[in-house]
């Protein structure tokens, strides 16, 4: 017996988050209650067939036997796949591989036989195939002489081949299907993996687990296309001088030494090099940056702009630059050569990183100008995670001997693993987490640990928790309850928010239902170990712009004699409220002798600031409106100056984001200019923030 794609997804979700509700599963997977119940009937039949305990549903939540975590390790046998019918999308990608790697003319009968479906099903699948390949400027064609084939250039054909390999590999029975439809033996895959590991040693790097699984199939697909005479002409796409002097170009000799050298042209060597260059790595050695100095300079300029716009001073900025350069190098080639990449995990970034991401996007113009190309959203998100991870590293707390120690295992690379570790650090202050490891690093580690938190099943004799790499609020609370119950052997209260709300509604008039729900979640999230309330970032009250710039922090003046006088006047309310010292004012004047573009939001609001140790006592902001304005370095006139006093790297992010939105709203700025008093200005800011929050 087998599990279909939907049932397999639901099972994995429940194994990661046993307390998830039926309603939440419906929302997450866009299913009806009947569909979820039907899938769980199939799941329980399958569990019984596997000799495992069935999943029970109690009070709307699922009860999982701990032994069922082993299900993550179960590999489907070939016999199971004989009765498994792939989904339409899976069949479409399998058809793509069959067409691209065919060594004979393919007719409908070939697909009917290989996929074990009807003629009408194959015809429908062909329509789905055309939709998938259309963005690659390819077209599926049938002729009697050639059978089914794709029309288009070889570069795009290989791009869709890589996408198909990735999709199938992550599907049910992926490796078995790939080996069957690509006609590859397990011995061949093992041999390629060993060659790739030799390349790792030569280059002094480690490919992330996910890419290490994909690369053997990708390279074999390329070799098969070459053997079929489907070679690539990369002269017009790839800069030979740029790639031929890379260490990766030299290293591919290891990979192709057993291939027919007469078939591997210069263009093919460049293309294979590009596959290495665009693979994600966890570097062991720091790169000097000499290979692409202009790229490094562009990244450095981005970090400078980020610091100025976020009012965050990056500790060990040079160290961050070296790491960011090394990890952005694959992205450089992906962007330049318009290659696809799989950053699906980045679709789920928490609100705290949303704010960080907003500021990053305002800071990457130097990179955009250097590449002469827009930065794809997913690549920008990668930069956000990297900067966020660096900020996390700079705030690490050394473990005490009294804490339980845990290992975090993540197969998706350095940045995602740091975010995963940060989430767990915040969720479990009573546990010390070692730096995150890849699966291969975990299997070789000799650390002394008590618990394992992993995105996938790993072999360990310690307590294992399978978790999503990006968790939402409910998942975090459910995980905390599980860990406290099973890791500390303590009971946390089992309370249902919906039941509580229904009860409260019967006896009370609720003014702010959403606020009450969030507060109740915070109470339920109480920490029985430390006897204090531990809140995830979403629960903490965010400081709004109007909380900092209240009516006492706003001034209106006709003119000022200089930029220094503007700083002094704007700082006065903060000094009076003892939020900053006079030394902080002098430091701002020292760091910004003129109105630099780095401290101007959207070309409208200047934000002078300095480091917290220069004289910040409390978080604060103060605004001054100058009717006649002040000229900037580039000749524009600035009417608004906001002094920012930040106490750490993140408390002010929400209010800073709101200030950025205000800076970009000309209508609101005009209203502020035309206001009759500082009180009217404050009311306008409050209204603007309320309106903005309601939209978001």
Buried (B, 14 or more C-beta within 10 A) or exposed (E): EBBBBBBBBBBBBBBBBBBBBBEBBBEBBEBEEEBBEBBBEBBBBBBEEBEBBBBEEEEBBBBBEEEBBBBBEEEBEEEBBEEBBBEEBBBBBBBBBBBBBBEEBBEBEBBBEBBBBEEEBBEBBBEBBBEBBEEBEBEBEEEEEEBBBBEBBBBBBBBBBBBBBBBBBEBBBBBBBBBBBBBBEEEBBEBBBEBBBEBBEBBEBBBBBBBBBBBBBBBBBBBBBBBEEBBBBBEEBBEBEBBBEBBBBEBBEBBBEEBEEEEBBEBBBBBBBBBBBBBBBBBEEEBEBEBBEEBBBBBBBBBBBBBBBBBBBBEEBEBBBBBBBBBBBBBBBBBBBEBBBBBEBBEEBBBBBBBBBBBBBBBBBBBBEBBEEEBBEBBBBBBBBBBBBBBBBBEEEEEEEEBBBBBBBBBBBBBBBBBBBBBBBBBBBBBBBBBBBBBBBBEEEEEEBBBBBBBBBBEBEEBBBBBBBBBBBBBBBBBBBBBBEEBBEEEBEEEEBEEBBEEBEEEEEEEEEEEBBBEBBBEBBBBEBEEEEBBBBBBEEBBBBBBBBBBEBBBBBEEBEEBBBBBBBBBBBBBEBEBBBEEBBBBBBEBBEEBBBBBBBBEBBBBBBBEBEBBBBEBBBBBBBBEEBBEBEEEBEBBBBBBBBBBEBBBBBBBBBBBBBBBBBEEBBEBBBEBEEBEBBBBBBBEBBEEBEEEE
